[in-house]
């Protein structure tokens, strides 16, 4: 977590000593950096399994290229399908390999 962000409970954080809702905090984060993390993780999984983007698309119907380029913010269900495709739980998907 950012040094100026402190978690208070499941729905409240403090930024610069101001309490605000988590949704506002999410808007403050750099969304592009989050997309880049997702892009790297998806590409790492695909290449580790020796799959092309076309093969992964044909198997799942998910356009891996857009995700891997950071052009598409994947929904929860899309991420779930990708994790399932690689036989990973969501915890494993967002685990150590998501850096």
N, C-alpha and C positions, 0 to 999 in steps of 0.2 A: 504494500500500500504506500502511496505517496507520503512523504514525511510530514506534510501539513494536513493529512487526513487521518483522523482517529475514529475507529469503529466504536460506537457506544453500545448498540444492540443490533438486532437483525434489521431494523428499519431506519436507524438514525445514525448520522455521522457528523463529525465536527470538521469544518474546513475553516481555518483562520478564526477559530472560536465562534463560528456561526453554525447553529444547528439547521440542517436542511435535509430534505427527503433524499433517499438513495437515487431516485430517478433523476433528480437535478444533478447529483454527483456524476452519474453516468454520462450526462450531457457534457460535463466539464472535462471528462477524460478525452484524450486524443483518440478518436475512433479509428483513424488510419493505423495507428500503432496496434490496435486490437485486431484489425483486419490482417495486418502483416503477420502477427503471431498465428492467426488461424491459417493463413496462406502457407506459412512455413510448415506447420504441423500436418496439414493435408498433403502437401507435396512430399514431405518426409515419409509419411505412411505409404503413399502411392509408389514412390521410387523404391522403398525398402521391399515392397512386394513385387517389384519388377513389372509394373503395369504402366502402360501409356495412358494419357488422358482419355484417348478414344476408347480403350478397353474398359476403363473405369466408367466412362459415360454409358457405354453399351450395356454394362452390367447393372448400372444403378439408375440411369436417366438423369444423373446429376452432372452439370457442366463443371467439371473440376478445373478447367482452365480459368474460368472467371473467378473462382474462389482462390486459386493459387496465385493469381495476379493481384489479389486484393481489391478487385473490382466489384465483388458481390459480397454483401453481408449476409451470410447464410443464416437461415432460421434455425430454431432449436430442432425442429423435425428433420431438417436437412443434415445437421450435425449428428443427430441421433442415427440417421440412415448411414452416414459415412462411418461412424464408429462401429455400427453393426456390420457393415460391409467388411471391415477389417477385423471382425470378431473381438471388438473392444467394448468394455463398459464405458459409460460416460466418464466415470472416475479415471479409468485408464487413458481415455482420449485426452483429458485435461490434466493428466498426471505429469510425470517427469519429462515426457517428450514435448510438452507444450511450453516451450521456453523461447 
